């Protein structure tokens, strides 16, 4: 049974993937009192969590010693590869939670891989970026075929943010893709608004303050608008990750015979931006750089 040991049961969690998001998520799990083991392809990235009380897994297959295995990896191909190594060791006592952002086709393949072992599986991608992960305020979109499995996992999710079961397996990833469509489109229009204001000599700080609380206000306007105005693109969500998500959105739309013209336009702009290797690892608000280049202003 999945319960935090604070509620009378001891539970072991393995977290696979200690990157920009995995690191603060791991800290939140430790702070909540869970026994945490961690693994990353670059072992040195596990050090902060080990120093905070976690245990470093020498081999990814050692994750099978845990009751719950959480993946927070770069893409679905890596998730499937890593879980493929663990799958022969899984049983009904395990729950696998993929919190990475993957395509609809990949999450379905991963679900089949896991559920045939008897283990439970949920896709639970997140929104909120590094700041949300650090504060434990992530929006967690969960796809689960079982409300019971979801309810049992709530103490785990609650350590990292607010979880909502949006439907059966795959629904979490579709919800995340819809979220990323909104994020990408909003970044694009905020970039255009910031550039227009700059060229007109309007104070961008005063502008953001004026819109605060209005219909056009948003975290993207306030946070990314400031990054664009200050040309500060230290990565939270990366350009390369946003490009991957935009591709997955278009792929999902084609599966449902849909045309998404705004998303397709944003995809092309991120593809153009990623043509410059120096931009791939910047924050996804660096789409502003593509806009500057388009207007011969960089």
C-alpha positions in Angstrom: 0.0 0.0 0.0 1.3 3.4 -0.9 1.4 5.5 2.3 3.9 8.0 3.7 5.4 6.5 6.8 4.2 9.5 8.7 0.7 7.9 8.4 1.8 4.6 9.8 3.4 2.9 6.8 7.0 2.8 5.6 7.5 3.5 1.9 10.6 3.6 -0.3 10.7 5.9 -3.3 13.2 5.8 -6.2 13.6 9.0 -8.2 15.2 8.5 -11.6 16.5 11.7 -13.2 18.1 14.5 -11.2 18.0 17.4 -13.5 16.7 20.9 -13.2 13.3 19.6 -12.1 14.3 16.3 -10.5 16.6 17.9 -8.0 14.1 20.2 -6.3 11.4 17.5 -6.5 13.8 15.1 -4.7 14.4 17.7 -2.0 10.6 18.1 -1.5 10.2 14.3 -1.1 13.0 14.2 1.5 11.4 17.1 3.3 8.1 15.2 3.5 9.9 12.3 5.2 10.0 9.8 2.5 12.9 7.3 2.2 14.4 8.3 -1.1 16.9 6.7 -3.5 18.1 8.6 -6.5 19.7 7.7 -9.9 21.0 9.8 -12.7 23.1 9.0 -15.8 25.6 11.6 -14.5 26.1 10.3 -10.9 27.5 13.6 -9.6 24.1 15.2 -10.0 22.8 13.0 -7.2 25.3 14.4 -4.7 23.1 17.2 -3.3 20.2 14.8 -2.6 22.6 12.2 -1.0 24.0 14.9 1.2 20.4 15.8 2.2 19.7 12.2 3.3 18.9 10.3 0.1 20.7 7.1 -1.1 22.5 6.9 -4.4 21.5 3.9 -6.5 24.6 2.4 -8.1 22.6 0.6 -10.7 19.2 1.6 -12.2 17.9 -1.9 -11.6 18.3 -1.3 -7.8 15.3 1.0 -8.1 13.2 -2.2 -8.0 13.9 -2.4 -4.2 11.6 0.7 -3.8 7.8 0.6 -3.7 7.3 3.6 -5.9 9.5 4.5 -8.9 9.3 8.0 -10.2 10.9 8.9 -13.6 11.7 12.6 -14.4 13.8 12.1 -17.5 14.4 14.1 -20.7 12.0 12.3 -23.0 9.9 9.2 -23.6 12.6 7.3 -25.4 14.9 7.5 -22.4 12.0 6.7 -20.0 11.1 3.6 -22.0 14.8 2.5 -22.1 15.3 3.0 -18.4 12.1 1.3 -17.3 12.8 -1.5 -19.8 15.8 -2.4 -17.7 13.7 -2.5 -14.5 10.6 -4.1 -15.9 11.8 -7.8 -15.4 12.1 -7.0 -11.7 8.6 -5.4 -11.2 5.6 -7.0 -9.6 2.2 -6.0 -8.2 3.8 -4.3 -5.2 5.3 -1.6 -7.4 3.8 1.7 -8.6 5.5 3.5 -11.5 4.9 7.2 -11.9 6.3 8.8 -15.0 6.5 12.6 -14.4 8.5 13.3 -17.6 6.9 14.9 -20.6 6.5 12.3 -23.4 4.4 11.9 -26.5 1.0 10.2 -26.4 2.4 7.2 -28.4 5.3 6.8 -26.0 3.2 6.9 -22.9 1.0 4.2 -24.3 4.0 2.0 -25.0 5.4 2.6 -21.6 2.1 1.8 -19.9 1.9 -1.6 -21.8 5.5 -2.4 -20.7 4.7 -1.7 -17.0 1.2 -3.1 -16.6 2.1 -6.5 -18.1 4.4 -7.0 -15.1 1.5 -6.5 -12.7 2.8 -3.1 -11.5 0.6 0.0 -11.4 1.4 2.8 -13.8 0.5 6.5 -13.9 1.6 9.3 -16.2 1.9 12.5 -14.2 3.7 15.3 -16.0 4.0 18.6 -14.3 3.8 22.3 -14.9 5.3 25.1 -12.8 8.9 25.0 -13.7 11.9 25.0 -11.4 10.3 27.6 -9.1 7.2 25.5 -8.6 9.3 22.4 -8.0 11.4 24.3 -5.3 8.2 25.6 -3.6 6.3 22.3 -3.9 3.5 24.0 -5.9 3.7 22.0 -9.1 0.5 21.4 -11.1 0.5 17.6 -11.5 -1.7 16.2 -14.3 -2.3 12.5 -13.6 -3.5 9.8 -16.0 -4.5 6.7 -14.1 -6.8 3.8 -14.9 -7.5 3.4 -11.2 -8.8 6.0 -8.8 -7.7 3.8 -6.0 -4.1 3.8 -7.2 -4.3 7.6 -7.6 -5.7 8.1 -4.1 -3.0 5.9 -2.6 -0.3 8.0 -4.3 -1.7 11.4 -3.2 0.8 11.7 -0.2 3.6 11.4 -2.7 2.2 13.9 -5.1 1.3 16.3 -2.3 5.0 16.6 -1.3 5.6 18.1 -4.7 2.4 20.0 -5.6 -1.3 19.7 -6.3 -2.3 16.6 -8.3 -5.5 16.2 -10.2 -6.6 12.9 -11.9 -7.6 14.1 -15.4 -8.6 10.7 -16.8 -7.1 7.3 -17.7 -3.5 6.6 -18.7 -2.4 9.0 -21.3 -4.7 11.8 -20.2 -1.9 13.3 -18.1 0.4 13.6 -21.1 -2.4 15.1 -23.2 -3.1 17.6 -20.5 0.5 18.5 -20.3 0.7 19.0 -24.1 -2.3 21.2 -23.9 -0.6 23.1 -21.1 2.6 23.5 -23.3 0.5 24.7 -26.2 -0.8 27.5 -24.0 2.7 28.2 -22.7 4.4 28.3 -26.1 1.7 30.5 -27.6 1.7 32.9 -24.7 5.5 33.2 -24.7 5.2 34.0 -28.4 2.7 36.8 -28.0 4.3 38.2 -24.8 7.6 38.4 -26.8 5.8 40.4 -29.5 4.2 42.7 -26.9 7.6 43.3 -25.1 9.3 44.1 -28.4 6.6 46.5 -29.5 6.8 48.4 -26.2 10.6 48.6 -26.4 10.5 50.1 -29.8 7.9 52.6 -28.7 9.9 53.6 -25.6 7.3 52.4 -23.1 8.5 51.3 -19.7 8.1 47.5 -19.6 8.1 47.4 -15.8 5.3 49.9 -15.6 3.4 48.0 -18.3 3.5 44.8 -16.4 2.4 46.6 -13.3 -0.5 48.2 -15.2 -1.7 44.8 -16.5 -1.4 43.1 -13.1 -4.7 41.5 -12.2 -6.2 42.2 -15.6 -7.4 39.7 -18.3 -4.0 39.8 -20.0 -2.0 39.2 -16.9 -0.2 35.9 -16.4 2.9 34.3 -14.8 4.4 34.2 -18.3 3.8 38.0 -18.7 5.3 38.8 -15.3 8.2 36.3 -15.2 9.1 35.8 -18.8 8.3 39.4 -19.8 10.9 40.5 -17.3 13.4 38.0 -18.7 12.8 39.2 -22.2 13.2 42.9 -21.1 16.4 42.2 -19.2 17.7 39.6 -21.8 18.2 37.2 -18.9 17.5 33.7 -20.1 19.0 31.4 -17.4 17.2 28.1 -18.0 14.1 27.1 -16.1 12.2 25.4 -18.9 14.7 24.9 -21.7 14.3 25.9 -25.4 15.1 22.3 -26.4 12.4 20.9 -24.1 9.8 23.3 -25.4 10.7 22.3 -29.0 10.2 18.7 -28.0 6.8 19.5 -26.5 5.7 21.5 -29.5 6.5 18.6 -31.8 4.5 16.2 -29.5 1.5 18.6 -29.6 1.5 18.6 -33.4 1.9 14.8 -33.4 -1.1 14.4 -31.0 -3.2 16.7 -33.1 -2.5 14.7 -36.2 -3.6 11.6 -34.4 -7.0 13.2 -33.8 -7.1 14.7 -37.3 -6.8 18.3 -36.1 -5.0 21.3 -37.4 -3.5 23.7 -34.8 -2.2 26.7 -36.8 -0.9 28.7 -33.9 1.0 25.8 -32.4 2.5 24.9 -35.8 3.7 28.5 -36.2 5.3 28.4 -32.7 6.9 25.0 -33.5 8.6 26.5 -36.6 9.9 29.5 -34.5 11.4 27.1 -31.9 12.9 25.0 -34.7 14.5 28.2 -36.0 15.8 29.2 -32.6 17.3 25.7 -32.0 19.2 26.0 -35.2 21.6 28.0 -33.1 23.3 25.5 -30.7 24.0 28.3 -28.2 20.3 28.8 -27.7 19.1 25.3 -27.2 19.8 25.2 -23.4 18.5 28.7 -22.7 15.1 29.3 -21.0 12.2 28.9 -23.4 11.4 32.6 -23.0 14.5 33.0 -25.3 12.0 32.8 -28.2 12.4 36.5 -27.8 15.8 36.1 -29.4 14.2 34.6 -32.5 11.9 37.6 -32.7 14.8 40.0 -32.4 16.6 38.2 -35.3 13.4 38.2 -37.4 13.3 42.0 -37.0 17.0 42.4 -37.6 17.5 43.8 -34.1 20.1 41.4 -32.7 
